[in-house]
Amino acid sequence: MTKLHNPWPYPQLVAHRGAGRQAPENTLAAFRLGASRGFLMMEYDVKLSKDGVAVLLHDDTVDRTSNATGIAGDRTLAELADIDFGAWHSPQYAGEPIPTLYSIAAYTLANGIRSNIEIKPTTGLEAETGTQVARLAQKLWAHADVPPLISSFSEEALEAALQEAPMLPRALLIEDEVPADWQQRLEKLQCIGINPSNRHITRELINAMCAAGYHVAVWTVNDADRARDLLNWGCSAVITDEINTMAPGKFHLG
């Protein structure tokens, strides 16, 4: 399926969770802020509510990013909708709701914004989440010029996404050091790319990945000089929290 013979259909600069740390992550408010800075691609995390609705949330629990506690996957969408996902960040975002993938698809498609959907399963629901998110993404982006990039740290979730929606492009996220068998893993999952950690990626690895035909999108890159190096070494994209200093209108490769 892959390879760098296929051009990268996405921007080089990707806003992490919508707006990095400048707004409550994975909310519509974050997407609006990131878009106001000129970002045309957002990376965001998707998991399932208790009743199987795809919602945006990074953690297994709601503790860190809301005024409630407990496992998100133990709550229905209606129960999650009663939780404030904005006030933890700052008072101006009080009352910000958890978005569904439906609502984010509507916003991004209406505004010409590309998506990197990270499948972030509640522990134990890897395959189910991969299947459901891929099925819904395929439906929501059926008429889009560019499909969303589907990524995950969970190879089980990506395998399920492959089986459910093989035409959606996939990328394997790497948490720590890049494993020696990275190419075999990408081949098995029929990925177009790999998303390694900025802490562990090197120029030599980037060269090897590009030579093997894979796109490389590095997370999370918050230093402009480092981002320039990575892109000049052949990376297709960098994912950043720095929506101000690394905004598309301000950041230059030269």
Order of alpha helices (4+ residues) and beta strands (2+ residues): beta-alpha-beta-beta-alpha-alpha-beta-alpha-beta-alpha-beta-alpha-beta-alpha-beta-alpha-beta
